[in-house]
Amino acid sequence: MFDTVIQMAIWLTVGGVLLSSLGIAALLHSGQTRARTVRRLARTQPVRQRSTQQTGSFAHNRAKLLRIITRLGERLSVVLGGEAVETANDLASAGYRGRDALLIYAFLKTLVPLVAVTAGLIWVVVSHPVGIAMLKPAAIVIAIALALSKGVDFFVDQRRKERLALIRRGFPDLLELLVISSEAGLGPQPAMHRVAAELRTTSPALSGEILQMVSEMQMTNDHRGAYDRLSLRVPLPEIGVFTQTLDQSDTYGTPFSRAMRTLIEEQRANRLMAVEEKAARLPVLMTIPLIFCIMPAVFVVLIGPAALSVIDNILAGG
C-alpha cells in the first residue's frame, strides 16, 4: 500500500513538473521575444527585419504548444480577477513583459494543478477501495497540486528578486556614467541611450529597462509616462528617486549633469547609511554565538578550578 502511494506521488510529481516545464519554457520564449522587440525599438534608425523561418517539427510543435497555452490562459486569466494588474507588474519585474506572459502564468497557476488533482483523484478512486484508506493518497494528491500551484509563485518571486538585485547592483555605475556623459556634452536622452548600450554586457537587465524607457520617450514624447512605467517595472527606491529626479529636471529646467551629481551624492549617503546599519546589527547577531559558544568556555575556565577545589575539600573532609 505504501509503495503504491509513493509510486502514485512520483508519477503525479513527474507529470506536474513536465507540464510546468513546458509552461515555463513558453514563458521564457515570450520574454525573449519581448526583449528582442525592445532591442529593435532602441535603435535610432529603422532596420529592416530579417525574416527568420524555423523549420523542423520541433519548432512547429513549440509554436503550436505556445498557442494552445496562451488560449487556455486567456480563458483562465479571469480567475485572477483584480490581481491581474498586480500579477502583470510582478511578471514585468521578473523580466516577463511579453503579451502572453500573464496568460501563461494563469495557465500554470490554475490548469496544471487542476489537471494534477483530477488525474490523481481518478487514480485514487480506481485503484483504492472506498473507505478510510483513500484519505491518505487523496491528501498526497491535493498536497502535490498545491505545491505545483505555489511553485509557480515561488519561481516568479525568486526570478524577480534576482533581477532586482542585479539592477540595484548596476545602478551606481549607471549614475556615474550618466554624469560623465552629460558633462561631455550629451543631452539626457542620448546620454541614457549611450550609457545603456555600454551597460549591456555588465548589467543587461538595467540596460534593457533604460533602453525601453528611452524608446518610449522617443516614440510617444511622453516623458512622465515613460518614467512612471519604469517605476512600475522596477519597483526599487533607487529607480523611484531616479525617475523623480528626471521628471523634476524636465519640469523645472534643472541641468541634467547637476541633477545626476546631486543624485549620486544622495545615493552614496544612503549606501553608507545602509552599511552603518548592518554594522550596528553586529552586536545583536553576535549575542547568540557569544552565549552558546564563548560563555560556556569562560565559565569552565573561571568556575572550574573553584569547583574542583570544593570537591577536593569535600572528599578530603569525608
N, C-alpha and C positions, 0 to 999 in steps of 0.2 A: 504493500500500500504506500509506504513512504517513498519507495523507489519510483512508483508511478507518479506521485505528486511532484517529485523532483524532475522527472522527465517532462511532465507537462509544463512546469515552470520554465525549464530550459528552452523548450520549443516556443513558448509564448515570448520569452525574452528575445530569442533569436529573431522571431518574426517581427516583433516591435522594433528591434534595432535595425533590421533591414529596411522597414518602412521609414523609420526616422532618418536613416542614412540617405535614402532616396530623396526625401523631402529636403534635408539639409543640403544635399548636392544641388537640387533645383534652386534653393535659396542662394547658395554661393554663385551659381551660374547667373542668377538675376542680378546679384550685386556686382559681379564682374562686368556684366553688360552695361549696368548703370555707370560704373567707373569709366568704362571706355567712352560712353557718351559724354561724360563730364570732361574728359581729356580732350575730346574733339571740340567741345564748346569753348574750352580755354584758349584755343588757338586764335590769334588775331585775324588771320587770313583764312578764308574758307578753303578747305581742301576737299577735293573730290574723293568721296568714299569709295574704296575699292570693294567690289562685290566679292565676298568670300563664300564659296559654296562648300558645304560639308557633305562629303559622300560617305557611303557606307551605312550599314544597318544600325550601327551603334548611335551615330548622330541622329538618324531618323527616329529611333526609339527614344532617345533622350528628349528630343523636341516634342514628341508625342506625349511622353510622360509629363513633361512640364505643362503642356496644355491641359492634360487631364487634372493635374494637381491644382492648377490655377482656377479651373472651372469649379472643381469641388470646393476649393477655398472661397470662391465667390459666393457660393451658396451658404457656406458655413460662417463667413465673416460676420453675419448678422448676430451670431451668438455672442460676439464680443460686446455688442451694444455701445454704451457710452465710453468704453475703454478703448475703442478703436483708434481714436486720435492719439491717446497716450501711448498705446502699443506701437503705433506707427512712428512716433517720436523716439521711443526706445530702440526700435529697429534701425532707425536712421542713425542714432548714436552708436549703435554697434557696427555701422558700415553698410547696412542693407537698406538702400534707398530706392530700390527698383520698384517698378509699378506693381509687380506681383508679390512683393515681399510680405505684405500683410495677408494676402490670400494664402500664400504657402504656410505662413505662421498659423493661420486659422485651421488649415488642413492638418498640420502636425499636432496642433493643440487639441483638436476635437475628434477628428475622424480616426487617427491612428489608435488612441486609447479606446475609442468605441469599438473598432474592429477587434482589437485585442481582447476586450472584456466579453464581447459577443461570442467570438470563437472559443474562448476559454470556458465560458459558461455552458455552451453547447457541448463541448467535450466533457465537462464535468457531469452534465445530465446523462450523456450517453454512456459513459464509462463507469459511473458510480451508481449504486442503488440509492433510491430515495430514502433519506434519513439524515441522522446527525453526521454520518461520515462525509456528507457533501459539504459541510461547513468549512472545514479546513482548506480543501482545494479551491473552493469558491472565494475564500478570503485571500488566498495567494493570488488568484486571478485578478481580483479587484486591486490588490496592492501593486501588482505589476502594471496594471493600467494607469493607476495614479502616478507611479514612478515614471512612466513614459510621458504623461502629461506634464509633470513637473520638470522632467528632464529637458524639455524644450525651453522652458523659462530659465532654467539653470544655465543652459548653453548660451542663450542670448545675453543673460546677465554677465556671465564671465567674459564673453566677447566684448561686451560694452565696457566693462571695467578695464580690460586690457587695452582697448583702443583709446579710451580717455586718458589712461596713464601714459601712453605713448605721445598723445597730443600735448599733455601737460609737460612732458619731458622736453619736447621740442619747442615749446612756446618761448622760452628766453632767447633761443637762437633766432627765432623769428623777429623778435623786437630789436635785437642787436643789428641784424641785417637790414631791417627797415630804417633804422637810424642812419646807418652807413649809406644806404641807397638814397634816402631823402636828402641827406647833406651833400651827396654827389650831384644833386640836381634833378632827380626823378620826382614826378608827381606821385600822389597817393596810389592811384590805380596801377601805373607802370611799376612803381616800387613793389607793391604787393605781388604783382604778376611775376616780376623778376625774382623776388625772394622765394616765392612758392616754387618756381622752377628750380631754384638752387637747392631747396629743401626736399626735393623729390626722392633723393637717394637716402638721406638720413632720417627724414620723418615723412613718409608718404601719406599717412593719414591727415596730418595737418596741412600738407601741401595740397592734397585734393580738396579739402574744405575751403582753403583760401582761394584756390583756382575757381571753385564753383561760385564763391561769393563774387569774385571779380567778373566772372562771366555773366552772372545775373545783373550786376551793376551795369555792364556794357550793353546788355540786351534790353533791359527794361528801364534803365535810367532811374530806378527807384532804390536809392542808396539805403534808406532806412529800412525798407522791406528786406533787402539783402542782409542787412545787419541782424534784423530780428530772426530771420530764418537760420542764420549761422548760430545764433544763441540757442535756438531750439535744437539744432542738430548736435551741437557740442555744449551740453549743459555744465560748463565749468565756470567758476567765478572769474578766472583769468580771462576767458573769452568774453564774458559779460562786460567786464571793465574795458576790454579792448574795443568792443563794438560801441560802447557808450562814448569812449574817447574819440573814435572815428566820427560818430554822429555829432558830437559837440564841435569837432574840428570843422565839419561841413556846415553846421548851423551858424556858428559864431565866427568863422573865418580864422580860427587859430592855426598858425603854421604847423604843418604836419610833422616836421622834424622835432619841433619843440614839444608837441603833444606826445610823440613817441618817447622822447627823452624823459619827460615827466613820468610817463607810464613805466619806463624801465626803473626809475628810482623807486617808485612805489612798489613794484614787483620785487625788487631787491630787498626793500624793507620788510615786505611780507614774508619772503623766504627766510630772511634772518630771524624774524619772529617765530616762524614755524620751527626752525632749528632750536631756538631757545626754549620753546615749549616742549620739544622732545627731550632736551637736556634736563628740564625741570622735572620731567616724569621719571627720570632715572632713579632717584631715591625711593620712590614708591615701588618701582619694579624690582629694586634690589632687596626689598623687605623680606619677601618670601625666601629667596636663596640665603639671606642672612640668618633667618630664623631656623631653617631646616638643615642648613649645611655648615654654617660657621659657628653658630651659638652652641650646638652640642659639643664640638671640639673644644671651645673655650671653657664650657662647664667642666669637661673632663680634666682639662689642664689645671683649672683653678680649684675645683672641689675634690678632684681625685686624690691628691695627697692627703688632704684633711680627712677624707672618708676612710682611706686606708689606715691612717694613724688611729682613728677612733676604733676601727675594727680590731687593730692590733692590741690596743689597750683593753678592750672588752675581752678578747681571747686570753690575754695575759692575766687579767684580773680573775677570769673564770677559772 
